[in-house]
């Protein structure tokens, strides 16, 4: 889809493997560019995350804060953490307990 234009976002994607975040029954499809869902656990297609991350204009290795309300599996938050680096603060809020449990188990 060609939505990623910055080296930092590309690097973040390469460091965070989507297979650890997809619903367990969909692990064989983890690297396809399609959304995956099982109950409340769902993950958007990678190109959607790419578009969103480019739009955020993240500054690599910066002390920025990132709040992800409805953080789901944590995939987006983990890519952001890779881009922003260890000086940043990264918070995720999720209301569905089954999604939280899936994230903890991943």
N, C-alpha and C positions, 0 to 999 in steps of 0.2 A: 504493500500500500504506500510505501515511501513517506510515512508521516513523521519519521524521526530524522531530525536534521542536525542535532547537536551531538558532539562526541560524548558528553557527560551522560546524556539520556541513553545513548546506545550502550555505553559501558555499564550503566545501572541495570539495563535489561539483561546484559550478558552475565552479570554477577548474581542475579536473582532468578533461580530456575522455577518456572511456573509449575512444574510437576509437584512441588511441595505444597501448593496452594489449592489445586483443583479438587473437586469432590472425589473421594477415593474410588468410586466406581468409574470415573472418567480419566484415570491416570494415563491410559494408553492414548488419549487424545490431547494431552497436556500441551503439546507443541503445535497444535493446529490453530489457525487464526479464526477461532469461533468461540462464542460464549458457551459456558458449561454450567449446568445447574443440577442440583440434587436437593430437594426440599428448600430450606432457606439458604443453603450454601450455594452461592453462585459466583462466577468470575466472568468478567466481560472478555471480549476478544482482545488480544494483544494490541491491535491497531487503535482501539479505543483508548487504552492506557497511554499509548504513544502520543496520541493527539492531546490528551489531557496534560501529560507531563510537559510537552513542549509549550503549551499555553501557559503553564505556571511560571515560566521563566525562572527556574531555580538557579541559584548561584552555587556552583560546586565548592565544597569545603568551606562553607560559611556557617555562622552561628544562627541561622534562621530557625524559626519554629514552624512546625507543620502540624495541623490538626485535621484529622480525617474522621468526620462524623458519618457514621454508617460504614465503618472501615471494612466490614465483611471479612474476607479471608486474610487481610493484611498484605496482600500482594503489592498494591499501590504504595502503601506506607513503607514497605521494605525497599522498593526501588527508590523512593524519595530519600530514604535514609542513606542508601549507597551514594546517591548524588550529592546530598548535602554534607555528608561526612560526620565524624565523631563530635564535632563541636555543636551540632544542631540538636534541637529538641523535637521529638516526634511522638505525637499522641494519637491514638486511635480509639474511637468510641463505637461500640456495637451493642445493640439491644437484644438481639436474638441469641439466647443461651446456647443453642445448638451450633450456631456459627462460631461463637466464642470457643466452645469445646473443640470444634474442628480445627480452629486456628492454634489452639494450645497443643493439639496432638500432631500438628504438621511439623 
